[in-house]
Amino acid sequence: MLLQRRRKPGESTSPWPPTSWPERSELSEAANRTVEIVNKRGLHARASAKFVKLAAAYDAEVTVSKDGQTVDARSIMGLMMLAAAPGCCIEIAAEGDQAEEAVSALTDLVQRRFDEDE
């Protein structure tokens, strides 16, 4: 008769070490870039709304950081709280299947001055 050790509550039933590691293609992608705010009014309400809409279009968790403060790129209020004025730099970071595409598109939006006429 084979005796099994009794598991503690919450103890995992999975084998360790794992029998196989995930392939590189199965791992989440990550990307980040630093970009300068170049439009006349900075990251204001309308610019933030465009940023949020574009960030939500990608299968990635996107964050924006400035001066040590990080916010979700899908939060208009969070982006506005960064007070990103013209000339300052923000870091756009993303993780997920479309991380690189998201960071590239958002960087391009900032560099295009949020498509505002100035």
Residue pairs with C-beta under 8 A, 6 or more apart in sequence:
7 13
28 95
28 96
28 97
28 99
29 60
29 95
29 96
29 97
29 98
29 99
29 100
30 93
30 94
30 95
30 99
31 93
31 94
31 99
31 100
31 102
31 103
31 104
32 91
32 92
32 93
32 94
32 103
33 91
33 92
33 103
33 104
33 107
34 89
34 90
34 91
34 92
35 89
35 90
35 92
35 107
35 110
35 111
36 87
36 88
36 89
36 110
37 43
37 84
37 85
37 86
37 87
37 88
37 89
37 90
37 110
38 86
38 110
38 111
38 113
39 47
39 86
39 110
39 113
39 114
39 116
39 118
40 86
40 113
40 116
40 118
41 47
41 86
41 116
42 83
42 84
42 85
42 86
42 88
43 51
43 79
43 80
43 82
43 83
43 84
43 90
44 80
45 76
45 80
46 114
46 116
47 114
47 116
48 76
48 79
48 80
49 76
50 109
50 114
50 115
51 64
51 73
51 79
51 106
51 109
51 110
51 114
52 73
52 74
52 75
52 76
52 79
54 105
54 106
54 109
55 62
55 73
55 74
55 102
55 106
56 74
57 105
58 94
58 96
58 98
58 99
58 101
58 102
58 105
59 96
59 97
59 98
60 94
60 95
60 96
60 97
60 98
60 99
60 101
60 102
61 94
61 95
61 96
62 72
62 73
62 74
62 92
62 93
62 94
62 99
62 102
62 103
62 106
63 70
63 71
63 72
63 73
63 92
63 93
63 94
64 70
64 71
64 73
64 78
64 79
64 82
64 90
64 91
64 92
64 93
65 71
65 90
65 91
65 93
66 82
66 83
66 84
66 88
66 89
66 90
66 91
69 81
69 82
71 78
71 79
71 81
71 82
72 78
73 79
73 92
73 94
73 106
82 90
84 90
90 110
92 103
92 106
92 107
92 110
93 103
94 100
94 102
94 103
96 102
109 115
